[in-house]
Amino acid sequence: VWFGEDTDSLQFHILESAAPITCLVSLSHQGSTYLVAGDNQGGITLWQIMLEQGDFRRVGYLQFTSSCSVVCMEPLIDGRLAVSTRESSSSSSGSIISGATPLEISVPQAVHVLENVVTETPMVESSLTGHTKDSVECMCALPDGALLTGGGKMDGTLRLWSLNEKGAPQETVLSDVGYVFCLALLPGGPDGRFAVAAGRYNQVNLVV
């Protein structure tokens, strides 16, 4: 991790993870910022970022109970965290690391919506299992609380999930888009409208 007041005063700090890291995101909770790292053993490490003190304090390690690796993560607007996992055949995957907080899941390949991530009671709120042929490779949280998920090449679908309604999350397949490598939210106007850019091969599709 590099941190500092400007590019001329950057300092370097090494943070240790229990397993090889696959992705990083930052997460805000009650005025504090956290660095969140997913790994190839289905684990999630959390560090509280304290830039004024130049310190990063490890505050927890969560691990899914099924054999999986973390592919990507996406913070939602209400503080929840969406985590995409891929089923793993590794002999060490699925073994809970000592000191880890277990996250109970029944499907090793899905997008899991976590709540209370940086508290003492993290839990899996729901698992989005619409992408059945491949893992989700990219995600994008929308301002209205919904989530876009892009499946891998074998799945080739872009799906929209409504996560704010009571009951099971509702999904819609955006059939005109198909397989994408990455997603980016575009700033909205004063009327609340927004768009998402979806990249695939040599083109960018706009979803409005």
C-alpha positions as CSV (number, residue, x, y, z in Angstrom):
1,V,0.0,0.0,0.0
2,W,1.3,3.5,-0.9
3,F,0.0,6.5,1.1
4,G,0.9,10.1,1.6
5,E,-0.3,13.7,1.3
6,D,1.0,14.0,-2.3
7,T,3.0,12.1,-4.9
8,D,6.3,13.5,-3.5
9,S,5.7,12.1,0.0
10,L,4.4,8.6,-0.7
11,Q,5.2,5.9,1.8
12,F,5.1,2.2,1.3
13,H,3.4,-0.2,3.7
14,I,3.1,-4.0,3.4
15,L,-0.1,-5.8,4.5
16,E,-0.1,-9.5,4.9
17,S,-3.0,-11.8,3.8
18,A,-3.7,-15.4,4.8
19,A,-3.8,-16.5,1.1
20,P,-2.9,-15.0,-2.4
21,I,-5.0,-12.0,-3.1
22,T,-7.3,-11.9,-6.1
23,C,-9.1,-8.5,-5.8
24,L,-9.3,-5.3,-3.7
25,V,-12.0,-2.8,-2.9
26,S,-12.5,0.0,-0.4
27,L,-15.6,0.0,1.9
28,S,-17.0,2.8,4.1
29,H,-18.8,2.2,7.4
30,Q,-19.8,4.8,10.0
31,G,-17.2,7.3,8.9
32,S,-14.3,4.9,8.6
33,T,-12.8,3.5,5.5
34,Y,-11.7,-0.1,5.1
35,L,-9.5,-1.9,2.6
36,V,-11.0,-5.3,1.7
37,A,-9.0,-8.1,0.0
38,G,-10.5,-11.2,-1.5
39,D,-8.2,-14.3,-1.9
40,N,-8.1,-17.6,-3.7
41,Q,-9.1,-19.6,-0.6
42,G,-12.5,-18.0,-0.4
43,G,-11.3,-15.5,2.2
44,I,-11.9,-11.8,2.8
45,T,-9.4,-9.7,4.8
46,L,-10.4,-6.3,6.2
47,W,-8.1,-3.5,7.3
48,Q,-9.2,-0.2,8.8
49,I,-7.4,2.6,7.0
50,M,-6.1,5.3,9.3
51,L,-4.2,7.7,7.0
52,E,-3.6,10.4,9.6
53,Q,-1.7,7.9,11.7
54,G,-0.1,6.3,8.7
55,D,-1.5,2.9,9.9
56,F,-3.6,0.1,8.6
57,R,-5.2,-2.1,11.3
58,R,-6.4,-5.6,10.4
59,V,-9.9,-5.9,11.9
60,G,-11.1,-9.3,10.6
61,Y,-10.8,-12.3,8.3
62,L,-13.9,-13.8,6.8
63,Q,-14.0,-17.1,4.9
64,F,-16.7,-18.9,2.9
65,T,-17.4,-22.5,4.0
66,S,-17.5,-24.0,0.5
67,S,-14.5,-24.7,-1.6
68,C,-14.2,-21.5,-3.7
69,S,-12.0,-18.5,-4.6
70,V,-13.1,-14.9,-4.6
71,V,-13.2,-13.5,-8.2
72,C,-14.3,-9.9,-7.7
73,M,-16.1,-7.7,-5.2
74,E,-18.4,-4.6,-5.4
75,P,-19.5,-2.4,-2.5
76,L,-23.3,-1.5,-2.6
77,I,-24.6,1.9,-1.9
78,D,-26.1,0.9,1.5
79,G,-22.9,-0.6,2.9
80,R,-23.4,-4.2,1.9
81,L,-20.8,-6.0,-0.2
82,A,-21.3,-8.2,-3.3
83,V,-18.7,-11.0,-3.6
84,S,-18.4,-13.2,-6.7
85,T,-16.9,-16.6,-6.0
86,R,-15.8,-19.4,-8.3
87,E,-15.8,-23.1,-7.3
88,S,-12.3,-24.3,-6.6
89,S,-10.8,-27.8,-6.8
90,S,-7.8,-26.9,-4.7
91,S,-7.1,-29.3,-1.8
92,S,-6.6,-26.4,0.6
93,S,-9.7,-24.5,-0.5
94,G,-12.7,-25.1,1.7
95,S,-10.6,-25.6,4.9
96,I,-11.4,-22.8,7.3
97,I,-8.2,-21.0,8.3
98,S,-7.7,-20.7,12.1
99,G,-9.2,-17.5,13.4
100,A,-11.5,-16.9,10.4
101,T,-15.1,-16.0,10.8
102,P,-17.0,-18.5,8.7
103,L,-19.6,-17.4,6.1
104,E,-22.1,-20.2,5.5
105,I,-22.9,-20.8,1.8
106,S,-24.4,-23.7,0.0
107,V,-23.4,-22.7,-3.6
108,P,-19.7,-22.2,-4.2
109,Q,-20.1,-20.4,-7.5
110,A,-22.4,-17.4,-7.1
111,V,-22.6,-13.7,-6.1
112,H,-23.0,-13.5,-2.4
113,V,-24.5,-10.4,-0.8
114,L,-22.9,-9.8,2.6
115,E,-24.2,-7.5,5.3
116,N,-22.5,-6.3,8.6
117,V,-19.2,-6.9,6.9
118,V,-17.1,-4.8,9.3
119,T,-19.0,-5.7,12.5
120,E,-18.9,-8.6,14.8
121,T,-21.8,-10.3,13.1
122,P,-21.1,-10.5,9.3
123,M,-23.5,-12.7,7.4
124,V,-24.5,-13.8,3.9
125,E,-27.9,-12.1,3.2
126,S,-28.5,-13.8,-0.1
127,S,-26.8,-15.7,-3.0
128,L,-27.4,-14.7,-6.6
129,T,-27.2,-17.9,-8.6
130,G,-28.5,-16.8,-12.1
131,H,-25.1,-17.3,-13.8
132,T,-25.0,-21.1,-13.9
133,K,-22.4,-21.7,-16.6
134,D,-19.6,-19.6,-15.4
135,S,-18.6,-17.3,-12.5
136,V,-19.3,-13.6,-12.5
137,E,-16.2,-11.7,-13.7
138,C,-17.4,-8.1,-13.2
139,M,-20.0,-6.2,-11.3
140,C,-21.4,-2.6,-11.0
141,A,-23.5,-1.2,-8.2
142,L,-26.2,1.3,-9.4
143,P,-27.4,4.4,-7.6
144,D,-30.9,3.0,-7.1
145,G,-29.5,0.0,-5.1
146,A,-29.6,-2.5,-8.0
147,L,-26.6,-4.6,-9.1
148,L,-25.3,-5.4,-12.6
149,T,-23.4,-8.7,-12.9
150,G,-21.4,-9.9,-16.0
151,G,-20.9,-13.6,-16.3
152,G,-17.7,-15.2,-17.7
153,K,-17.3,-16.3,-21.3
154,M,-19.1,-19.7,-20.9
155,D,-22.1,-17.8,-19.3
156,G,-22.1,-14.8,-21.6
157,T,-24.9,-12.9,-19.9
158,L,-25.4,-9.5,-18.2
159,R,-28.0,-9.6,-15.4
160,L,-29.7,-6.8,-13.5
161,W,-30.6,-7.6,-9.8
162,S,-33.1,-5.7,-7.7
163,L,-31.8,-6.0,-4.2
164,N,-33.9,-3.4,-2.3
165,E,-37.2,-5.2,-2.4
166,K,-38.4,-7.6,0.3
167,G,-38.1,-11.3,-0.4
168,A,-35.8,-12.9,-3.0
169,P,-33.7,-10.7,-5.3
170,Q,-35.3,-10.2,-8.7
171,E,-33.2,-10.7,-11.8
172,T,-33.5,-9.4,-15.4
173,V,-31.3,-10.7,-18.3
174,L,-30.1,-7.8,-20.5
175,S,-30.1,-10.0,-23.7
176,D,-28.9,-7.2,-26.0
177,V,-25.6,-6.9,-24.3
178,G,-24.2,-10.4,-23.7
179,Y,-20.6,-11.2,-22.6
180,V,-18.7,-8.3,-21.2
181,F,-15.2,-7.9,-19.7
182,C,-15.8,-4.8,-17.5
183,L,-18.5,-2.4,-16.3
184,A,-18.3,1.3,-15.4
185,L,-21.0,3.6,-14.0
186,L,-21.3,6.9,-15.8
187,P,-22.3,10.0,-13.8
188,G,-26.0,10.8,-13.9
189,G,-27.7,14.1,-14.5
190,P,-29.8,16.2,-12.2
191,D,-32.9,14.1,-13.1
192,G,-31.3,11.0,-11.5
193,R,-30.7,9.2,-14.8
194,F,-27.5,7.3,-15.2
195,A,-25.8,5.0,-17.7
196,V,-23.4,2.0,-17.5
197,A,-20.6,1.3,-20.0
198,A,-20.0,-2.4,-20.8
199,G,-16.8,-3.3,-22.5
200,R,-16.4,-6.3,-24.8
201,Y,-13.6,-7.0,-27.3
202,N,-13.3,-3.9,-29.5
203,Q,-16.5,-2.1,-28.5
204,V,-18.2,-0.4,-25.6
205,N,-22.0,-0.9,-25.1
206,L,-23.9,1.8,-23.2
207,V,-26.8,0.6,-21.0
208,V,-29.1,3.5,-20.1
